[in-house]
Amino acid sequence: MSDGDLQREPPRVMKGGLDRTDYSVVVKNRARMPKPWRWEIYRAGRVSPVAHSEEYFESRSTANLEGKLALEQLLKKLVF
């Protein structure tokens, strides 16, 4: 996965008591077979994802693993 695969908001200093546990990966079925799955990263209190994969995956488990890697990359760039 490259940085080009990750759509996200610009990193910001976190205010209002947010921490690492306020971010989570969700895998959604958003397309037709053979590659319907993509990961999305959500922040507590938001309805829309703060990041999502550009690539779609054949399996939910692969999308989940890639999403967890993307979440770690995102969290490293945020200041808590």
PDB file of N, CA, C and O in Angstrom:
ATOM      1  N   MET A   1       0.847  -1.172   0.000  1.00  0.00           N
ATOM      2  CA  MET A   1       0.000   0.000   0.000  1.00  0.00           C
ATOM      3  C   MET A   1       0.890   1.233   0.000  1.00  0.00           C
ATOM      4  O   MET A   1       1.844   1.307   0.775  1.00  0.00           O
ATOM      5  N   SER A   2       0.597   2.183  -0.843  1.00  0.00           N
ATOM      6  CA  SER A   2       1.365   3.416  -0.904  1.00  0.00           C
ATOM      7  C   SER A   2       0.545   4.553  -0.352  1.00  0.00           C
ATOM      8  O   SER A   2      -0.664   4.426  -0.158  1.00  0.00           O
ATOM      9  N   ASP A   3       1.213   5.678  -0.097  1.00  0.00           N
ATOM     10  CA  ASP A   3       0.493   6.849   0.393  1.00  0.00           C
ATOM     11  C   ASP A   3      -0.560   7.308  -0.598  1.00  0.00           C
ATOM     12  O   ASP A   3      -1.541   7.941  -0.209  1.00  0.00           O
ATOM     13  N   GLY A   4      -0.368   6.994  -1.891  1.00  0.00           N
ATOM     14  CA  GLY A   4      -1.351   7.363  -2.891  1.00  0.00           C
ATOM     15  C   GLY A   4      -2.652   6.605  -2.746  1.00  0.00           C
ATOM     16  O   GLY A   4      -3.686   7.046  -3.246  1.00  0.00           O
ATOM     17  N   ASP A   5      -2.615   5.451  -2.058  1.00  0.00           N
ATOM     18  CA  ASP A   5      -3.816   4.653  -1.851  1.00  0.00           C
ATOM     19  C   ASP A   5      -4.659   5.188  -0.704  1.00  0.00           C
ATOM     20  O   ASP A   5      -5.804   4.769  -0.535  1.00  0.00           O
ATOM     21  N   LEU A   6      -4.116   6.102   0.082  1.00  0.00           N
ATOM     22  CA  LEU A   6      -4.784   6.557   1.300  1.00  0.00           C
ATOM     23  C   LEU A   6      -5.339   7.955   1.098  1.00  0.00           C
ATOM     24  O   LEU A   6      -4.587   8.902   0.866  1.00  0.00           O
ATOM     25  N   GLN A   7      -6.657   8.083   1.185  1.00  0.00           N
ATOM     26  CA  GLN A   7      -7.318   9.386   1.125  1.00  0.00           C
ATOM     27  C   GLN A   7      -7.591   9.803   2.551  1.00  0.00           C
ATOM     28  O   GLN A   7      -8.218   9.055   3.301  1.00  0.00           O
ATOM     29  N   ARG A   8      -7.125  11.005   2.953  1.00  0.00           N
ATOM     30  CA  ARG A   8      -7.291  11.413   4.341  1.00  0.00           C
ATOM     31  C   ARG A   8      -7.339  12.912   4.481  1.00  0.00           C
ATOM     32  O   ARG A   8      -6.997  13.659   3.564  1.00  0.00           O
ATOM     33  N   GLU A   9      -7.776  13.336   5.659  1.00  0.00           N
ATOM     34  CA  GLU A   9      -7.704  14.743   6.026  1.00  0.00           C
ATOM     35  C   GLU A   9      -6.252  15.077   6.320  1.00  0.00           C
ATOM     36  O   GLU A   9      -5.474  14.173   6.627  1.00  0.00           O
ATOM     37  N   PRO A  10      -5.858  16.343   6.238  1.00  0.00           N
ATOM     38  CA  PRO A  10      -4.508  16.702   6.650  1.00  0.00           C
ATOM     39  C   PRO A  10      -4.322  16.462   8.146  1.00  0.00           C
ATOM     40  O   PRO A  10      -5.240  16.709   8.928  1.00  0.00           O
ATOM     41  N   PRO A  11      -3.139  15.981   8.554  1.00  0.00           N
ATOM     42  CA  PRO A  11      -2.905  15.768   9.994  1.00  0.00           C
ATOM     43  C   PRO A  11      -3.026  17.066  10.776  1.00  0.00           C
ATOM     44  O   PRO A  11      -2.632  18.133  10.303  1.00  0.00           O
ATOM     45  N   ARG A  12      -3.580  16.958  11.986  1.00  0.00           N
ATOM     46  CA  ARG A  12      -3.750  18.115  12.854  1.00  0.00           C
ATOM     47  C   ARG A  12      -3.415  17.714  14.273  1.00  0.00           C
ATOM     48  O   ARG A  12      -3.413  16.534  14.623  1.00  0.00           O
ATOM     49  N   VAL A  13      -3.135  18.704  15.073  1.00  0.00           N
ATOM     50  CA  VAL A  13      -2.979  18.459  16.502  1.00  0.00           C
ATOM     51  C   VAL A  13      -4.356  18.105  17.044  1.00  0.00           C
ATOM     52  O   VAL A  13      -5.338  18.795  16.773  1.00  0.00           O
ATOM     53  N   MET A  14      -4.416  17.031  17.809  1.00  0.00           N
ATOM     54  CA  MET A  14      -5.695  16.564  18.316  1.00  0.00           C
ATOM     55  C   MET A  14      -6.082  17.353  19.559  1.00  0.00           C
ATOM     56  O   MET A  14      -5.305  17.457  20.508  1.00  0.00           O
ATOM     57  N   LYS A  15      -7.267  17.896  19.542  1.00  0.00           N
ATOM     58  CA  LYS A  15      -7.796  18.644  20.671  1.00  0.00           C
ATOM     59  C   LYS A  15      -9.105  18.014  21.092  1.00  0.00           C
ATOM     60  O   LYS A  15      -9.659  17.187  20.368  1.00  0.00           O
ATOM     61  N   GLY A  16      -9.595  18.387  22.234  1.00  0.00           N
ATOM     62  CA  GLY A  16     -10.886  17.900  22.672  1.00  0.00           C
ATOM     63  C   GLY A  16     -10.861  16.500  23.252  1.00  0.00           C
ATOM     64  O   GLY A  16     -11.896  15.838  23.318  1.00  0.00           O
ATOM     65  N   GLY A  17      -9.693  16.040  23.672  1.00  0.00           N
ATOM     66  CA  GLY A  17      -9.616  14.771  24.356  1.00  0.00           C
ATOM     67  C   GLY A  17      -9.594  13.547  23.470  1.00  0.00           C
ATOM     68  O   GLY A  17      -9.763  12.440  23.983  1.00  0.00           O
ATOM     69  N   LEU A  18      -9.395  13.677  22.171  1.00  0.00           N
ATOM     70  CA  LEU A  18      -9.318  12.507  21.308  1.00  0.00           C
ATOM     71  C   LEU A  18      -7.986  11.792  21.513  1.00  0.00           C
ATOM     72  O   LEU A  18      -6.954  12.423  21.743  1.00  0.00           O
ATOM     73  N   ASP A  19      -8.029  10.472  21.426  1.00  0.00           N
ATOM     74  CA  ASP A  19      -6.785   9.708  21.490  1.00  0.00           C
ATOM     75  C   ASP A  19      -6.829   8.581  20.465  1.00  0.00           C
ATOM     76  O   ASP A  19      -7.779   8.472  19.690  1.00  0.00           O
ATOM     77  N   ARG A  20      -5.803   7.750  20.465  1.00  0.00           N
ATOM     78  CA  ARG A  20      -5.672   6.676  19.475  1.00  0.00           C
ATOM     79  C   ARG A  20      -6.897   5.768  19.429  1.00  0.00           C
ATOM     80  O   ARG A  20      -7.272   5.289  18.360  1.00  0.00           O
ATOM     81  N   THR A  21      -7.509   5.534  20.559  1.00  0.00           N
ATOM     82  CA  THR A  21      -8.645   4.605  20.604  1.00  0.00           C
ATOM     83  C   THR A  21      -9.916   5.191  19.995  1.00  0.00           C
ATOM     84  O   THR A  21     -10.909   4.480  19.843  1.00  0.00           O
ATOM     85  N   ASP A  22      -9.899   6.466  19.648  1.00  0.00           N
ATOM     86  CA  ASP A  22     -11.050   7.089  19.005  1.00  0.00           C
ATOM     87  C   ASP A  22     -11.080   6.843  17.493  1.00  0.00           C
ATOM     88  O   ASP A  22     -12.000   7.292  16.809  1.00  0.00           O
ATOM     89  N   TYR A  23     -10.086   6.139  16.978  1.00  0.00           N
ATOM     90  CA  TYR A  23     -10.004   5.820  15.554  1.00  0.00           C
ATOM     91  C   TYR A  23     -10.173   4.320  15.373  1.00  0.00           C
ATOM     92  O   TYR A  23      -9.642   3.524  16.148  1.00  0.00           O
ATOM     93  N   SER A  24     -10.918   3.946  14.344  1.00  0.00           N
ATOM     94  CA  SER A  24     -11.137   2.516  14.104  1.00  0.00           C
ATOM     95  C   SER A  24     -11.260   2.234  12.609  1.00  0.00           C
ATOM     96  O   SER A  24     -11.601   3.109  11.814  1.00  0.00           O
ATOM     97  N   VAL A  25     -10.971   0.984  12.257  1.00  0.00           N
ATOM     98  CA  VAL A  25     -11.084   0.520  10.879  1.00  0.00           C
ATOM     99  C   VAL A  25     -12.397  -0.230  10.733  1.00  0.00           C
ATOM    100  O   VAL A  25     -12.752  -1.062  11.567  1.00  0.00           O
ATOM    101  N   VAL A  26     -13.104   0.077   9.666  1.00  0.00           N
ATOM    102  CA  VAL A  26     -14.339  -0.623   9.323  1.00  0.00           C
ATOM    103  C   VAL A  26     -14.189  -1.098   7.882  1.00  0.00           C
ATOM    104  O   VAL A  26     -13.725  -0.347   7.024  1.00  0.00           O
ATOM    105  N   VAL A  27     -14.577  -2.333   7.619  1.00  0.00           N
ATOM    106  CA  VAL A  27     -14.533  -2.863   6.256  1.00  0.00           C
ATOM    107  C   VAL A  27     -15.955  -2.874   5.711  1.00  0.00           C
ATOM    108  O   VAL A  27     -16.875  -3.399   6.337  1.00  0.00           O
ATOM    109  N   LYS A  28     -16.112  -2.283   4.527  1.00  0.00           N
ATOM    110  CA  LYS A  28     -17.440  -2.153   3.919  1.00  0.00           C
ATOM    111  C   LYS A  28     -17.465  -2.826   2.550  1.00  0.00           C
ATOM    112  O   LYS A  28     -16.468  -2.843   1.829  1.00  0.00           O
ATOM    113  N   ASN A  29     -18.612  -3.373   2.215  1.00  0.00           N
ATOM    114  CA  ASN A  29     -18.863  -3.929   0.896  1.00  0.00           C
ATOM    115  C   ASN A  29     -19.412  -2.788   0.049  1.00  0.00           C
ATOM    116  O   ASN A  29     -20.588  -2.441   0.156  1.00  0.00           O
ATOM    117  N   ARG A  30     -18.554  -2.198  -0.801  1.00  0.00           N
ATOM    118  CA  ARG A  30     -18.920  -0.982  -1.526  1.00  0.00           C
ATOM    119  C   ARG A  30     -18.941  -1.134  -3.050  1.00  0.00           C
ATOM    120  O   ARG A  30     -19.229  -0.170  -3.760  1.00  0.00           O
ATOM    121  N   ALA A  31     -18.640  -2.326  -3.555  1.00  0.00           N
ATOM    122  CA  ALA A  31     -18.569  -2.485  -5.010  1.00  0.00           C
ATOM    123  C   ALA A  31     -19.075  -3.878  -5.388  1.00  0.00           C
ATOM    124  O   ALA A  31     -19.487  -4.661  -4.533  1.00  0.00           O
ATOM    125  N   ARG A  32     -19.035  -4.159  -6.665  1.00  0.00           N
ATOM    126  CA  ARG A  32     -19.457  -5.467  -7.169  1.00  0.00           C
ATOM    127  C   ARG A  32     -18.290  -6.449  -7.159  1.00  0.00           C
ATOM    128  O   ARG A  32     -17.123  -6.058  -7.122  1.00  0.00           O
ATOM    129  N   MET A  33     -18.629  -7.706  -7.193  1.00  0.00           N
ATOM    130  CA  MET A  33     -17.626  -8.755  -7.292  1.00  0.00           C
ATOM    131  C   MET A  33     -16.808  -8.527  -8.553  1.00  0.00           C
ATOM    132  O   MET A  33     -17.362  -7.991  -9.513  1.00  0.00           O
ATOM    133  N   PRO A  34     -15.563  -8.884  -8.624  1.00  0.00           N
ATOM    134  CA  PRO A  34     -14.853  -9.782  -7.714  1.00  0.00           C
ATOM    135  C   PRO A  34     -14.134  -9.068  -6.566  1.00  0.00           C
ATOM    136  O   PRO A  34     -13.585  -9.732  -5.688  1.00  0.00           O
ATOM    137  N   LYS A  35     -14.126  -7.741  -6.552  1.00  0.00           N
ATOM    138  CA  LYS A  35     -13.424  -7.007  -5.496  1.00  0.00           C
ATOM    139  C   LYS A  35     -14.373  -5.997  -4.853  1.00  0.00           C
ATOM    140  O   LYS A  35     -14.330  -4.812  -5.181  1.00  0.00           O
ATOM    141  N   PRO A  36     -15.224  -6.455  -3.945  1.00  0.00           N
ATOM    142  CA  PRO A  36     -16.225  -5.550  -3.379  1.00  0.00           C
ATOM    143  C   PRO A  36     -15.805  -4.813  -2.112  1.00  0.00           C
ATOM    144  O   PRO A  36     -16.477  -3.859  -1.720  1.00  0.00           O
ATOM    145  N   TRP A  37     -14.719  -5.220  -1.460  1.00  0.00           N
ATOM    146  CA  TRP A  37     -14.400  -4.737  -0.114  1.00  0.00           C
ATOM    147  C   TRP A  37     -13.406  -3.587  -0.124  1.00  0.00           C
ATOM    148  O   TRP A  37     -12.460  -3.573  -0.912  1.00  0.00           O
ATOM    149  N   ARG A  38     -13.635  -2.618   0.764  1.00  0.00           N
ATOM    150  CA  ARG A  38     -12.638  -1.577   1.006  1.00  0.00           C
ATOM    151  C   ARG A  38     -12.661  -1.222   2.494  1.00  0.00           C
ATOM    152  O   ARG A  38     -13.670  -1.405   3.176  1.00  0.00           O
ATOM    153  N   TRP A  39     -11.528  -0.712   2.981  1.00  0.00           N
ATOM    154  CA  TRP A  39     -11.457  -0.293   4.380  1.00  0.00           C
ATOM    155  C   TRP A  39     -11.743   1.194   4.467  1.00  0.00           C
ATOM    156  O   TRP A  39     -11.494   1.958   3.534  1.00  0.00           O
ATOM    157  N   GLU A  40     -12.282   1.584   5.632  1.00  0.00           N
ATOM    158  CA  GLU A  40     -12.536   2.987   5.935  1.00  0.00           C
ATOM    159  C   GLU A  40     -12.115   3.226   7.379  1.00  0.00           C
ATOM    160  O   GLU A  40     -12.332   2.371   8.238  1.00  0.00           O
ATOM    161  N   ILE A  41     -11.523   4.366   7.649  1.00  0.00           N
ATOM    162  CA  ILE A  41     -11.114   4.727   9.006  1.00  0.00           C
ATOM    163  C   ILE A  41     -12.058   5.807   9.511  1.00  0.00           C
ATOM    164  O   ILE A  41     -12.260   6.836   8.866  1.00  0.00           O
ATOM    165  N   TYR A  42     -12.625   5.548  10.672  1.00  0.00           N
ATOM    166  CA  TYR A  42     -13.568   6.479  11.298  1.00  0.00           C
ATOM    167  C   TYR A  42     -12.995   7.026  12.593  1.00  0.00           C
ATOM    168  O   TYR A  42     -12.228   6.356  13.285  1.00  0.00           O
ATOM    169  N   ARG A  43     -13.377   8.244  12.906  1.00  0.00           N
ATOM    170  CA  ARG A  43     -13.026   8.889  14.170  1.00  0.00           C
ATOM    171  C   ARG A  43     -14.306   9.052  14.979  1.00  0.00           C
ATOM    172  O   ARG A  43     -15.370   9.336  14.429  1.00  0.00           O
ATOM    173  N   ALA A  44     -14.194   8.872  16.267  1.00  0.00           N
ATOM    174  CA  ALA A  44     -15.352   9.028  17.156  1.00  0.00           C
ATOM    175  C   ALA A  44     -16.006  10.386  16.918  1.00  0.00           C
ATOM    176  O   ALA A  44     -15.323  11.405  16.812  1.00  0.00           O
ATOM    177  N   GLY A  45     -17.318  10.389  16.836  1.00  0.00           N
ATOM    178  CA  GLY A  45     -18.061  11.624  16.655  1.00  0.00           C
ATOM    179  C   GLY A  45     -18.268  12.039  15.218  1.00  0.00           C
ATOM    180  O   GLY A  45     -18.929  13.045  14.960  1.00  0.00           O
ATOM    181  N   ARG A  46     -17.712  11.280  14.259  1.00  0.00           N
ATOM    182  CA  ARG A  46     -17.873  11.603  12.836  1.00  0.00           C
ATOM    183  C   ARG A  46     -18.713  10.547  12.149  1.00  0.00           C
ATOM    184  O   ARG A  46     -18.624   9.361  12.465  1.00  0.00           O
ATOM    185  N   VAL A  47     -19.521  10.986  11.217  1.00  0.00           N
ATOM    186  CA  VAL A  47     -20.363  10.071  10.461  1.00  0.00           C
ATOM    187  C   VAL A  47     -19.623   9.547   9.227  1.00  0.00           C
ATOM    188  O   VAL A  47     -19.807   8.399   8.823  1.00  0.00           O
ATOM    189  N   SER A  48     -18.788  10.400   8.638  1.00  0.00           N
ATOM    190  CA  SER A  48     -18.063  10.007   7.428  1.00  0.00           C
ATOM    191  C   SER A  48     -16.635   9.591   7.780  1.00  0.00           C
ATOM    192  O   SER A  48     -16.087  10.031   8.790  1.00  0.00           O
ATOM    193  N   PRO A  49     -16.040   8.743   6.945  1.00  0.00           N
ATOM    194  CA  PRO A  49     -14.675   8.289   7.231  1.00  0.00           C
ATOM    195  C   PRO A  49     -13.660   9.417   7.067  1.00  0.00           C
ATOM    196  O   PRO A  49     -13.851  10.324   6.257  1.00  0.00           O
ATOM    197  N   VAL A  50     -12.584   9.353   7.840  1.00  0.00           N
ATOM    198  CA  VAL A  50     -11.487  10.316   7.706  1.00  0.00           C
ATOM    199  C   VAL A  50     -10.483   9.830   6.680  1.00  0.00           C
ATOM    200  O   VAL A  50      -9.651  10.604   6.207  1.00  0.00           O
ATOM    201  N   ALA A  51     -10.555   8.534   6.328  1.00  0.00           N
ATOM    202  CA  ALA A  51      -9.681   7.962   5.300  1.00  0.00           C
ATOM    203  C   ALA A  51     -10.339   6.702   4.761  1.00  0.00           C
ATOM    204  O   ALA A  51     -11.154   6.077   5.440  1.00  0.00           O
ATOM    205  N   HIS A  52      -9.980   6.331   3.532  1.00  0.00           N
ATOM    206  CA  HIS A  52     -10.479   5.085   2.944  1.00  0.00           C
ATOM    207  C   HIS A  52      -9.519   4.615   1.865  1.00  0.00           C
ATOM    208  O   HIS A  52      -8.723   5.392   1.336  1.00  0.00           O
ATOM    209  N   SER A  53      -9.606   3.338   1.551  1.00  0.00           N
ATOM    210  CA  SER A  53      -8.740   2.788   0.505  1.00  0.00           C
ATOM    211  C   SER A  53      -9.273   3.186  -0.868  1.00  0.00           C
ATOM    212  O   SER A  53     -10.482   3.255  -1.089  1.00  0.00           O
ATOM    213  N   GLU A  54      -8.361   3.441  -1.764  1.00  0.00           N
ATOM    214  CA  GLU A  54      -8.720   3.657  -3.164  1.00  0.00           C
ATOM    215  C   GLU A  54      -8.902   2.310  -3.849  1.00  0.00           C
ATOM    216  O   GLU A  54      -9.700   2.166  -4.775  1.00  0.00           O
ATOM    217  N   GLU A  55      -8.156   1.342  -3.378  1.00  0.00           N
ATOM    218  CA  GLU A  55      -8.189  -0.013  -3.924  1.00  0.00           C
ATOM    219  C   GLU A  55      -9.310  -0.814  -3.275  1.00  0.00           C
ATOM    220  O   GLU A  55      -9.601  -0.643  -2.091  1.00  0.00           O
ATOM    221  N   TYR A  56      -9.929  -1.679  -4.048  1.00  0.00           N
ATOM    222  CA  TYR A  56     -10.921  -2.612  -3.527  1.00  0.00           C
ATOM    223  C   TYR A  56     -10.277  -3.990  -3.432  1.00  0.00           C
ATOM    224  O   TYR A  56      -9.351  -4.295  -4.185  1.00  0.00           O
ATOM    225  N   PHE A  57     -10.757  -4.822  -2.516  1.00  0.00           N
ATOM    226  CA  PHE A  57     -10.135  -6.100  -2.217  1.00  0.00           C
ATOM    227  C   PHE A  57     -11.112  -7.245  -2.445  1.00  0.00           C
ATOM    228  O   PHE A  57     -12.327  -7.086  -2.319  1.00  0.00           O
ATOM    229  N   GLU A  58     -10.547  -8.413  -2.786  1.00  0.00           N
ATOM    230  CA  GLU A  58     -11.363  -9.605  -3.008  1.00  0.00           C
ATOM    231  C   GLU A  58     -11.945 -10.141  -1.707  1.00  0.00           C
ATOM    232  O   GLU A  58     -13.065 -10.651  -1.688  1.00  0.00           O
ATOM    233  N   SER A  59     -11.187 -10.026  -0.621  1.00  0.00           N
ATOM    234  CA  SER A  59     -11.671 -10.596   0.643  1.00  0.00           C
ATOM    235  C   SER A  59     -11.771  -9.516   1.725  1.00  0.00           C
ATOM    236  O   SER A  59     -11.029  -8.534   1.739  1.00  0.00           O
ATOM    237  N   ARG A  60     -12.701  -9.743   2.601  1.00  0.00           N
ATOM    238  CA  ARG A  60     -12.891  -8.837   3.740  1.00  0.00           C
ATOM    239  C   ARG A  60     -11.658  -8.859   4.643  1.00  0.00           C
ATOM    240  O   ARG A  60     -11.248  -7.817   5.154  1.00  0.00           O
ATOM    241  N   SER A  61     -11.071 -10.027   4.842  1.00  0.00           N
ATOM    242  CA  SER A  61      -9.909 -10.135   5.734  1.00  0.00           C
ATOM    243  C   SER A  61      -8.706  -9.370   5.191  1.00  0.00           C
ATOM    244  O   SER A  61      -7.979  -8.742   5.961  1.00  0.00           O
ATOM    245  N   THR A  62      -8.489  -9.413   3.893  1.00  0.00           N
ATOM    246  CA  THR A  62      -7.387  -8.651   3.297  1.00  0.00           C
ATOM    247  C   THR A  62      -7.626  -7.154   3.460  1.00  0.00           C
ATOM    248  O   THR A  62      -6.708  -6.410   3.806  1.00  0.00           O
ATOM    249  N   ALA A  63      -8.846  -6.716   3.212  1.00  0.00           N
ATOM    250  CA  ALA A  63      -9.178  -5.298   3.388  1.00  0.00           C
ATOM    251  C   ALA A  63      -8.960  -4.880   4.837  1.00  0.00           C
ATOM    252  O   ALA A  63      -8.464  -3.783   5.094  1.00  0.00           O
ATOM    253  N   ASN A  64      -9.320  -5.731   5.778  1.00  0.00           N
ATOM    254  CA  ASN A  64      -9.148  -5.425   7.195  1.00  0.00           C
ATOM    255  C   ASN A  64      -7.662  -5.296   7.560  1.00  0.00           C
ATOM    256  O   ASN A  64      -7.272  -4.360   8.259  1.00  0.00           O
ATOM    257  N   LEU A  65      -6.847  -6.224   7.091  1.00  0.00           N
ATOM    258  CA  LEU A  65      -5.402  -6.155   7.371  1.00  0.00           C
ATOM    259  C   LEU A  65      -4.783  -4.886   6.795  1.00  0.00           C
ATOM    260  O   LEU A  65      -4.012  -4.206   7.472  1.00  0.00           O
ATOM    261  N   GLU A  66      -5.120  -4.569   5.547  1.00  0.00           N
ATOM    262  CA  GLU A  66      -4.598  -3.347   4.921  1.00  0.00           C
ATOM    263  C   GLU A  66      -5.104  -2.099   5.640  1.00  0.00           C
ATOM    264  O   GLU A  66      -4.371  -1.119   5.782  1.00  0.00           O
ATOM    265  N   GLY A  67      -6.336  -2.135   6.085  1.00  0.00           N
ATOM    266  CA  GLY A  67      -6.899  -1.005   6.822  1.00  0.00           C
ATOM    267  C   GLY A  67      -6.188  -0.783   8.147  1.00  0.00           C
ATOM    268  O   GLY A  67      -5.955   0.361   8.538  1.00  0.00           O
ATOM    269  N   LYS A  68      -5.844  -1.853   8.838  1.00  0.00           N
ATOM    270  CA  LYS A  68      -5.110  -1.722  10.105  1.00  0.00           C
ATOM    271  C   LYS A  68      -3.731  -1.121   9.876  1.00  0.00           C
ATOM    272  O   LYS A  68      -3.265  -0.315  10.681  1.00  0.00           O
ATOM    273  N   LEU A  69      -3.077  -1.505   8.790  1.00  0.00           N
ATOM    274  CA  LEU A  69      -1.781  -0.898   8.451  1.00  0.00           C
ATOM    275  C   LEU A  69      -1.943   0.598   8.158  1.00  0.00           C
ATOM    276  O   LEU A  69      -1.135   1.417   8.595  1.00  0.00           O
ATOM    277  N   ALA A  70      -2.983   0.935   7.422  1.00  0.00           N
ATOM    278  CA  ALA A  70      -3.240   2.347   7.097  1.00  0.00           C
ATOM    279  C   ALA A  70      -3.555   3.144   8.360  1.00  0.00           C
ATOM    280  O   ALA A  70      -3.135   4.294   8.490  1.00  0.00           O
ATOM    281  N   LEU A  71      -4.289   2.541   9.286  1.00  0.00           N
ATOM    282  CA  LEU A  71      -4.610   3.219  10.551  1.00  0.00           C
ATOM    283  C   LEU A  71      -3.335   3.518  11.325  1.00  0.00           C
ATOM    284  O   LEU A  71      -3.183   4.614  11.864  1.00  0.00           O
ATOM    285  N   GLU A  72      -2.425   2.564  11.386  1.00  0.00           N
ATOM    286  CA  GLU A  72      -1.157   2.800  12.086  1.00  0.00           C
ATOM    287  C   GLU A  72      -0.371   3.935  11.438  1.00  0.00           C
ATOM    288  O   GLU A  72       0.208   4.764  12.139  1.00  0.00           O
ATOM    289  N   GLN A  73      -0.345   3.981  10.099  1.00  0.00           N
ATOM    290  CA  GLN A  73       0.335   5.065   9.408  1.00  0.00           C
ATOM    291  C   GLN A  73      -0.306   6.415   9.726  1.00  0.00           C
ATOM    292  O   GLN A  73       0.392   7.399   9.969  1.00  0.00           O
ATOM    293  N   LEU A  74      -1.611   6.453   9.723  1.00  0.00           N
ATOM    294  CA  LEU A  74      -2.334   7.689  10.025  1.00  0.00           C
ATOM    295  C   LEU A  74      -2.065   8.154  11.447  1.00  0.00           C
ATOM    296  O   LEU A  74      -1.815   9.336  11.681  1.00  0.00           O
ATOM    297  N   LEU A  75      -2.116   7.232  12.390  1.00  0.00           N
ATOM    298  CA  LEU A  75      -1.911   7.596  13.805  1.00  0.00           C
ATOM    299  C   LEU A  75      -0.491   8.106  14.051  1.00  0.00           C
ATOM    300  O   LEU A  75      -0.290   8.965  14.908  1.00  0.00           O
ATOM    301  N   LYS A  76       0.485   7.597  13.322  1.00  0.00           N
ATOM    302  CA  LYS A  76       1.863   8.075  13.471  1.00  0.00           C
ATOM    303  C   LYS A  76       1.999   9.533  13.047  1.00  0.00           C
ATOM    304  O   LYS A  76       2.862  10.257  13.544  1.00  0.00           O
ATOM    305  N   LYS A  77       1.139   9.956  12.121  1.00  0.00           N
ATOM    306  CA  LYS A  77       1.205  11.331  11.601  1.00  0.00           C
ATOM    307  C   LYS A  77       0.422  12.321  12.440  1.00  0.00           C
ATOM    308  O   LYS A  77       0.620  13.530  12.315  1.00  0.00           O
ATOM    309  N   LEU A  78      -0.462  11.833  13.289  1.00  0.00           N
ATOM    310  CA  LEU A  78      -1.256  12.718  14.146  1.00  0.00           C
ATOM    311  C   LEU A  78      -0.523  12.990  15.449  1.00  0.00           C
ATOM    312  O   LEU A  78       0.220  12.144  15.947  1.00  0.00           O
ATOM    313  N   VAL A  79      -0.738  14.166  15.989  1.00  0.00           N
ATOM    314  CA  VAL A  79      -0.135  14.555  17.266  1.00  0.00           C
ATOM    315  C   VAL A  79      -1.221  14.480  18.328  1.00  0.00           C
ATOM    316  O   VAL A  79      -2.273  15.107  18.200  1.00  0.00           O
ATOM    317  N   PHE A  80      -0.957  13.706  19.381  1.00  0.00           N
ATOM    318  CA  PHE A  80      -1.934  13.563  20.463  1.00  0.00           C
ATOM    319  C   PHE A  80      -1.486  14.322  21.680  1.00  0.00           C
ATOM    320  O   PHE A  80      -2.179  14.322  22.698  1.00  0.00           O
TER     321      PHE A  80
END
